[in-house]
Amino acid sequence: MIHLEDVRLKLQSRAGPVEILRGVSLDVKNGEAVAVLGPSGSGKSTLLMVIAGLERPSSGLVQVRGEDLSALGEDALALFRRAHVGIVFQSFHLIASMTAIENVAVPLELAGHADAHDRARGALERVGLGHRLGHYPAEMSGGEQQRVAIARAFAPRPGLILADEPTGNLDSATGEQVIEILFRLRADTGATLVLITHDDRLAARCPRTIHLDDGHIAADTAQAAQ
């Protein structure tokens, strides 16, 4: 599903160039669930953005589903993400002026699905929000907003789910509920999951953990899924 080869990302700052990723090489098989751990500033979120094609590396190879992302223009990348990648952000990124069902239906409508609203309704029911279809983000709790975001990510049935600190803005009890939903949907769909987190307990839910430190992979370990 994912093949990274000597991926490097250098950004310019007032103090000079800053290396964010320092030669990351990584393979993730179809259907795997992988957690990426590391301290703040280690490059975790940047790595996820590179895999999603939202950030272009300075050098190296990034392939997703066999597609070389560096060969795609911005429009082609957007179409690729729409078809194959679901992203769950820490800050939800819902459209404030749209209801829950409209937020989930947007990517389906853009993909030309005539049954977009029916599929959006089904996705929201699977995350326990069938009673919140007509509510706006401001009318929902943080946990409910994140469940809408998860429904939106899974509704197009992508092969790859990227989750960036999905419980970072939630209290522990709500975060646990959200994670249960995320892993249940992943198991139901067979999607590949790359989960960015700083939480060791959450990482332990994945059979494989990547430890990122100062822009490079410090450890890559397999473990029994919890």
C-alpha positions as CSV (number, residue, x, y, z in Angstrom):
1,M,0.0,0.0,0.0
2,I,2.8,2.5,1.0
3,H,6.4,2.5,-0.2
4,L,8.7,5.3,1.0
5,E,12.4,5.3,-0.1
6,D,14.9,7.8,1.4
7,V,12.3,10.5,1.8
8,R,13.7,13.8,2.9
9,L,12.0,17.1,3.5
10,K,13.9,20.3,4.1
11,L,12.1,23.6,4.8
12,Q,13.6,27.1,4.9
13,S,13.3,29.2,8.0
14,R,14.7,32.6,9.1
15,A,17.4,30.7,10.9
16,G,18.3,28.7,7.8
17,P,17.2,25.3,6.4
18,V,15.5,22.9,8.7
19,E,15.4,19.1,8.0
20,I,12.0,17.7,9.0
21,L,12.4,14.2,7.5
22,R,15.9,12.8,7.2
23,G,15.9,9.8,4.9
24,V,12.7,7.8,5.8
25,S,12.3,4.5,4.2
26,L,9.1,2.5,5.0
27,D,6.8,-0.2,3.5
28,V,3.3,-0.7,4.8
29,K,1.4,-3.7,3.4
30,N,-2.3,-3.6,2.3
31,G,-4.5,-4.1,5.3
32,E,-1.9,-3.3,8.0
33,A,-2.5,-1.1,11.0
34,V,0.6,0.9,11.9
35,A,1.0,3.4,14.7
36,V,3.6,6.1,14.4
37,L,5.0,7.3,17.7
38,G,7.4,10.1,18.5
39,P,8.0,13.3,20.5
40,S,6.6,16.6,19.4
41,G,8.7,17.9,16.5
42,S,9.8,14.4,15.4
43,G,8.1,14.7,12.0
44,K,5.1,12.5,12.6
45,S,2.5,14.7,11.1
46,T,4.7,15.8,8.3
47,L,5.3,12.1,7.4
48,L,1.5,11.6,7.2
49,M,1.1,14.7,5.0
50,V,3.8,13.3,2.7
51,I,2.0,10.0,2.5
52,A,-1.3,11.8,1.7
53,G,0.3,13.9,-1.0
54,L,-0.5,17.1,0.9
55,E,3.2,17.9,1.3
56,R,5.9,17.2,-1.4
57,P,9.2,15.9,-0.1
58,S,12.5,17.6,-1.1
59,S,13.7,14.2,-2.4
60,G,13.0,10.5,-2.3
61,L,10.2,8.2,-3.6
62,V,6.7,8.2,-2.3
63,Q,4.4,5.5,-3.7
64,V,0.8,4.8,-2.6
65,R,-1.1,1.9,-4.2
66,G,1.8,1.7,-6.7
67,E,1.3,5.3,-7.7
68,D,4.3,7.6,-7.7
69,L,2.9,10.7,-6.0
70,S,5.7,13.0,-7.3
71,A,4.5,12.3,-10.8
72,L,1.0,13.7,-10.1
73,G,0.0,17.3,-10.3
74,E,-2.2,18.9,-7.7
75,D,-5.5,18.1,-9.5
76,A,-4.4,14.5,-10.0
77,L,-3.4,14.2,-6.4
78,A,-6.8,15.5,-5.2
79,L,-8.5,12.9,-7.4
80,F,-6.2,10.2,-6.1
81,R,-7.0,11.1,-2.5
82,R,-10.7,11.3,-3.2
83,A,-10.7,7.8,-4.6
84,H,-8.2,6.0,-2.3
85,V,-7.4,8.0,0.9
86,G,-9.5,9.0,4.0
87,I,-7.9,11.4,6.5
88,V,-9.0,12.0,10.1
89,F,-7.4,15.2,11.6
90,Q,-7.0,16.1,15.2
91,S,-9.1,19.3,14.7
92,F,-11.9,17.6,12.8
93,H,-11.9,20.0,9.9
94,L,-15.7,19.9,9.4
95,I,-17.4,22.6,7.3
96,A,-19.1,24.8,9.9
97,S,-22.0,25.8,7.5
98,M,-22.9,22.2,6.7
99,T,-24.9,19.7,8.7
100,A,-23.4,16.3,9.7
101,I,-24.9,14.5,6.8
102,E,-23.8,17.2,4.4
103,N,-20.2,17.1,5.7
104,V,-20.1,13.3,5.1
105,A,-21.8,13.6,1.7
106,V,-19.4,16.1,0.3
107,P,-16.7,13.8,-0.9
108,L,-19.3,11.3,-2.1
109,E,-21.0,14.0,-4.2
110,L,-17.7,15.2,-5.6
111,A,-17.0,11.6,-6.6
112,G,-20.3,11.5,-8.5
113,H,-22.2,9.0,-6.3
114,A,-25.9,9.4,-6.9
115,D,-26.6,7.9,-3.5
116,A,-24.3,10.2,-1.6
117,H,-26.8,11.2,1.0
118,D,-28.0,7.6,1.6
119,R,-24.3,6.5,2.0
120,A,-23.6,9.4,4.3
121,R,-26.6,8.5,6.4
122,G,-25.4,4.9,6.7
123,A,-21.9,6.1,7.7
124,L,-23.2,8.3,10.4
125,E,-25.5,5.5,11.7
126,R,-22.4,3.2,12.0
127,V,-20.7,5.8,14.2
128,G,-23.8,6.2,16.4
129,L,-24.9,9.5,15.0
130,G,-28.1,8.6,13.2
131,H,-29.9,11.1,15.4
132,R,-27.6,14.0,14.6
133,L,-27.9,14.1,10.8
134,G,-29.2,17.6,10.7
135,H,-27.0,19.1,13.3
136,Y,-24.2,21.6,12.6
137,P,-20.7,21.2,14.0
138,A,-21.3,24.0,16.6
139,E,-24.2,22.0,17.9
140,M,-22.2,18.9,18.6
141,S,-19.6,17.9,21.2
142,G,-15.9,17.4,20.2
143,G,-16.4,13.6,20.3
144,E,-19.4,13.8,18.0
145,Q,-17.6,16.1,15.6
146,Q,-14.7,13.6,15.5
147,R,-17.2,10.8,14.8
148,V,-18.6,12.8,11.9
149,A,-15.0,13.2,10.6
150,I,-14.4,9.4,10.9
151,A,-17.7,8.8,9.1
152,R,-16.6,11.2,6.3
153,A,-13.2,9.4,6.0
154,F,-14.7,5.9,5.7
155,A,-17.9,6.7,3.7
156,P,-16.1,6.7,0.3
157,R,-14.6,3.2,1.3
158,P,-11.0,4.1,0.7
159,G,-8.2,1.6,0.9
160,L,-6.0,3.8,3.1
161,I,-7.0,5.7,6.3
162,L,-4.6,8.3,7.7
163,A,-5.4,9.5,11.3
164,D,-3.4,12.3,12.8
165,E,-3.8,12.4,16.6
166,P,-7.5,11.6,16.3
167,T,-8.0,11.8,20.1
168,G,-5.7,14.8,20.7
169,N,-8.6,17.3,21.3
170,L,-10.8,14.9,23.4
171,D,-10.9,13.8,27.0
172,S,-9.8,10.3,27.7
173,A,-13.3,8.7,28.0
174,T,-14.5,10.3,24.8
175,G,-11.2,9.5,23.1
176,E,-11.6,5.8,24.0
177,Q,-15.0,5.8,22.4
178,V,-13.7,7.4,19.2
179,I,-10.8,4.9,19.0
180,E,-13.2,1.9,19.4
181,I,-15.2,3.2,16.5
182,L,-12.1,3.9,14.4
183,F,-10.7,0.4,14.9
184,R,-14.1,-1.3,14.4
185,L,-14.6,0.4,11.0
186,R,-11.1,-0.4,10.0
187,A,-11.7,-4.1,10.9
188,D,-15.0,-4.1,9.0
189,T,-13.6,-2.5,5.8
190,G,-10.1,-4.0,5.8
191,A,-8.6,-0.6,5.2
192,T,-4.9,0.0,5.8
193,L,-4.5,2.4,8.8
194,V,-1.6,4.7,9.6
195,L,-2.2,6.3,13.0
196,I,-0.1,9.2,14.3
197,T,-0.2,9.4,18.1
198,H,1.9,10.2,21.2
199,D,-0.1,7.7,23.3
200,D,1.6,4.4,23.9
201,R,-1.7,2.7,24.9
202,L,-3.3,3.8,21.7
203,A,-0.3,2.7,19.7
204,A,-0.5,-0.7,21.3
205,R,-3.8,-1.3,19.5
206,C,-1.8,-1.6,16.3
207,P,0.2,-4.8,15.5
208,R,3.1,-2.6,14.3
209,T,4.7,0.5,15.8
210,I,7.1,3.0,14.1
211,H,9.1,5.2,16.4
212,L,10.1,8.4,14.7
213,D,12.8,10.6,16.2
214,D,14.3,13.8,14.8
215,G,13.0,13.0,11.3
216,H,14.2,9.4,11.0
217,I,12.9,6.0,12.0
218,A,14.5,5.0,15.3
219,A,12.6,1.7,15.7
220,D,10.1,-0.5,13.8
221,T,8.5,-3.1,16.0
222,A,5.8,-5.7,15.7
223,Q,3.6,-6.6,18.6
224,A,0.5,-8.5,19.4
225,A,-2.6,-6.3,18.8
226,Q,-4.5,-5.4,21.9
